[in-house]
Amino acid sequence: MDIFKWKVKPGMRIESEPRVRTVRFGDGYEQRRPDGFNTNQKKYSIMLSPMNADALLVCEFLEKHGGMTVFLWKPPHQIHMITVLCRKWSSSVGALRTEITAEFEQALM
């Protein structure tokens, strides 16, 4: 499995939205439970600012996986690598560096 090896910039945003099944009763009572297994998969909004030559490699890596194939990545605040999928990314090319933003979704194998 491929590894995303580039360093992300500080300020990464992490989004959590646990999947929950809810049943509401007539008297206002509400019962909640997890909606299946692994119900709290996170989304990571990352930013990179590599030199233009390295930015081409980053974009090639993301295009190779095409939003369909998972890869390994180590979030800066964690010890272990996780499996992620990248469905969308964008880039802004400057004179020396390219700003790349991407959204990594935690995925199961």
Secondary structure, DSSP 8 states (H G I E B T S, - for coil): --B------S--EEE----EEEEE-TTS-EEEEE-SSS----EEEEEE--BHHHHHHHHHHHHHHTTTS-EEE--TT-SS-EEEEEEEEEEEE-SSBEEEEEEEEE---
